[in-house]
């Protein structure tokens, strides 16, 4: 049976779980965790979503993400690709790092966001890794208590539910989390409801969400569509993209195709590599150079934006 499509609408909140392939480790030292933090920050800046809570374990990650206009799939595919590339480079390896499709439950924020953040923050206790949640350095809990500054973490919505004064809100939130220290595994945060395992909320919320599912955005562009648009923009044939040589305009076209793949979250650099005969690292570097150039080159920035919008 085919999987049901993910439901997207602006301001949707998801509990996301990313697991290592075959439940193997995805973090090997603190440098990896700090790199993951950096990628989370860059994602927030690029895609405009919010991260309300997170917890980095050894072989999996929990995130409470509230999206904007950009779909969760596009956000997560970019994150998974970039972090996998980092690990493969660091460990001189290749292949998949994460276990297939990430898990995501769309959550009724009004009813469950407080409990979801608490559930993520006590996760290291359930795993017997620490005695108190603030001892664990790789979750958002210390940010909530003001013990650590995490600029890309959104805490104001949750803390405002306790008090308008930040010091009192933090004290009350700590008490709230302490009350949940003994909580065990909560199936609903992993499996949604019986009526729809993609969603956690009451019947009214589910009905509202399913209306969005019926009017969901169209599928992101394929590699063929990306190449078609790039070739039209650069006035070249698709076969020219794979032409040997270092013609600058063709190099830029390939870089643009690579950047659009990464931004749209559909297709992979590996697919483009096979089509063009270029190394994936070379294509990724070309995409990065274009992104850097666009910060100073307004014409290029407009071109990249228009191409991305044209893809839908």
Rosetta blueprint (number, residue, H / E / L):
1 X L
2 X L
3 X L
4 X L
5 X L
6 X L
7 X L
8 X L
9 X L
10 X L
11 X L
12 X L
13 X E
14 X E
15 X E
16 X E
17 X E
18 X E
19 X E
20 X E
21 X H
22 X H
23 X H
24 X L
25 X L
26 X L
27 X L
28 X L
29 X L
30 X H
31 X H
32 X H
33 X H
34 X H
35 X H
36 X H
37 X H
38 X H
39 X H
40 X H
41 X H
42 X H
43 X H
44 X H
45 X H
46 X H
47 X H
48 X L
49 X L
50 X E
51 X E
52 X E
53 X E
54 X E
55 X E
56 X E
57 X L
58 X L
59 X L
60 X E
61 X E
62 X E
63 X E
64 X E
65 X E
66 X E
67 X L
68 X L
69 X L
70 X L
71 X L
72 X H
73 X H
74 X H
75 X H
76 X H
77 X H
78 X H
79 X H
80 X H
81 X H
82 X H
83 X H
84 X H
85 X H
86 X H
87 X H
88 X H
89 X H
90 X H
91 X H
92 X L
93 X L
94 X L
95 X L
96 X L
97 X L
98 X E
99 X L
100 X L
101 X L
102 X L
103 X E
104 X E
105 X E
106 X E
107 X E
108 X L
109 X H
110 X H
111 X H
112 X H
113 X H
114 X H
115 X H
116 X H
117 X H
118 X H
119 X H
120 X H
121 X H
122 X L
123 X H
124 X H
125 X H
126 X H
127 X L
128 X L
129 X L
130 X L
131 X L
132 X L
133 X H
134 X H
135 X H
136 X L
137 X L
138 X L
139 X E
140 X L
141 X H
142 X H
143 X H
144 X H
145 X L
146 X L
147 X L
148 X L
149 X L
150 X L
151 X L
152 X L
153 X E
154 X L
155 X L
156 X H
157 X H
158 X H
159 X H
160 X L
161 X L
162 X L
163 X L
164 X L
165 X L
166 X H
167 X H
168 X H
169 X H
170 X H
171 X H
172 X H
173 X H
174 X H
175 X H
176 X H
177 X H
178 X H
179 X H
180 X L
181 X L
182 X L
183 X L
184 X L
185 X L
186 X L
187 X L
188 X H
189 X H
190 X H
191 X H
192 X L
193 X L
194 X L
195 X L
196 X L
197 X L
198 X L
199 X E
200 X E
201 X L
202 X L
203 X H
204 X H
205 X H
206 X H
207 X H
208 X H
209 X H
210 X H
211 X H
212 X H
213 X H
214 X H
215 X L
216 X L
217 X L
218 X L
219 X L
220 X L
221 X L
222 X L
223 X H
224 X H
225 X H
226 X H
227 X H
228 X H
229 X H
230 X H
231 X H
232 X H
233 X H
234 X H
235 X L
236 X L
237 X L
238 X H
239 X H
240 X H
241 X H
242 X L
243 X L
244 X L
245 X L
246 X L
247 X L
248 X H
249 X H
250 X H
251 X H
252 X H
253 X H
254 X H
255 X H
256 X H
257 X H
258 X H
259 X H
260 X H
261 X H
262 X H
263 X H
264 X H
265 X L
266 X L
267 X L
268 X L
269 X H
270 X H
271 X H
272 X H
273 X H
274 X H
275 X H
276 X H
277 X L
278 X L
279 X L
280 X H
281 X H
282 X H
283 X H
284 X H
285 X H
286 X H
287 X H
288 X H
289 X H
290 X H
291 X H
292 X H
293 X H
294 X H
295 X L
296 X L
297 X L
298 X H
299 X H
300 X H
301 X H
302 X H
303 X H
304 X H
305 X H
306 X H
307 X H
308 X H
309 X H
310 X H
311 X H
312 X L
